[in-house]
């Protein structure tokens, strides 16, 4: 028998995490290029929300359910806007 070459098994979770990180870094690079300041506490706080929702988006696309994603799906579009009177 010859040498056994290990075949890395990459699961959906790992792929989703890597893709989320990659998109987040691209977004930060774009934001910096557009002149926004990245060194403020407000930016860090706001960006954390963006990354969290990006994570949900990517995981949903890979068929990975998250609790926050399920909670968000419970809202109907009309719940997000004022109801007409």
C-alpha positions in Angstrom: 0.0 0.0 0.0 1.1 3.5 -0.7 1.0 6.6 1.4 -2.4 7.7 2.8 -3.1 11.3 2.0 -5.4 12.8 4.6 -8.5 14.4 3.1 -9.7 17.3 5.2 -13.4 17.1 6.0 -14.9 20.6 6.0 -18.4 20.9 7.4 -21.0 23.5 6.6 -20.4 25.3 9.9 -16.7 25.8 9.2 -17.4 27.0 5.6 -20.0 29.4 6.9 -17.7 30.8 9.6 -14.9 31.3 7.1 -17.1 33.0 4.6 -18.6 35.3 7.3 -15.0 36.3 8.3 -14.0 36.9 4.7 -17.0 39.0 3.9 -16.7 40.9 7.1 -13.0 41.8 6.3 -14.0 42.9 2.8 -16.7 45.1 4.2 -14.3 46.7 6.7 -11.8 47.3 3.9 -14.5 49.0 1.8 -15.7 51.1 4.8 -12.2 52.2 5.5 -11.6 53.1 1.8 -14.8 55.2 1.9 -13.3 57.3 4.7 -15.3 56.1 7.7 -13.4 55.9 11.0 -12.9 52.4 12.3 -11.2 53.4 15.5 -14.3 54.5 17.5 -16.2 52.6 20.0 -19.4 53.4 18.1 -18.1 51.8 15.0 -17.0 48.6 16.8 -20.5 48.3 18.4 -22.3 48.9 15.2 -20.0 46.6 13.2 -20.6 43.8 15.7 -24.3 44.0 14.8 -23.6 43.9 11.1 -21.3 40.9 11.5 -23.9 39.0 13.6 -26.6 39.5 11.0 -24.1 38.6 8.2 -23.4 35.4 10.1 -27.1 34.6 10.2 -27.5 35.3 6.5 -24.5 33.1 5.6 -25.7 30.3 7.9 -29.2 30.4 6.5 -27.8 30.1 3.0 -25.9 27.0 4.1 -29.0 25.5 5.8 -27.7 26.0 9.3 -30.4 27.2 11.7 -29.6 29.7 14.5 -31.8 30.8 17.3 -31.5 34.5 16.4 -32.3 33.6 12.8 -35.4 31.8 13.9 -36.5 34.6 16.1 -36.1 37.1 13.3 -38.2 34.9 10.9 -41.1 35.1 13.4 -41.6 38.8 12.5 -43.9 39.4 9.6 -43.0 42.2 7.2 -46.0 44.2 8.4 -44.7 44.0 12.0 -41.7 46.1 11.0 -43.7 49.0 9.7 -46.4 51.2 11.2 -49.8 49.9 10.5 -52.1 52.1 8.4 -55.1 53.5 10.2 
